[in-house]
Amino acid sequence: MKSLRFLASEVFLGTLIALLSIFTAYTGWQGSIADSNQSEHELLAMQHLNDGNAEYVTANQFIVYDYNMYDGWYTTTDPVHEEYYQNSYSDELKASIAADETNPFSEAYYESMYASAYAYWDDFDTDSAIAAQWNTRGDELQLVMLIMALGLAFAAWASLLGQESRMRLLFSALAFITLVIGMIAYLGVTTVAA
């Protein structure tokens, strides 16, 4: 028991309090950065989702317009009207007709019409995944901060007790153990690729 008395010394407790305080503050700061980055990517994801939805609605309107123009061309007998309808086709419909006259509204046509919306939705998926990674990192840093704060409380209680108290030795040992556990937990915190 005497060999463990150094754990109850003022210098050791002062060092523990300083280390635990610094590490608690540092993990709190890192956690707030993670939360900020999570919010940033969630907002970007929502923006991409909204833009993708707007592009999808726009594409639907152009598709309906193409159907109307194609139907007009198909049903008219006047060459002037035929030319008007054909000139009114979207570039995507013109390309689809050039590729296959028998199937102007092919899968390739729809893919080209919705390409912009799909690109925004892919960006939404990417930013949502990054936001989830930042969320995980923030949660893990909160756990590290909790462990460090617990160790800081143990060190504070130990410093209030008398030098010869066994409880001081116990609280000091617990503070040191939580410092080690907190460091190990910090090393296991998820990193997010930039």
PyMOL commands that set and color helices and strands:
alter all, ss='L'
color gray80, all
select helices_A, chain A and resi 2-8+10-75+79-88+91-99+107-113+115-160+166-187
alter helices_A, ss='H'
color red, helices_A
deselect
rebuild
show_as cartoon
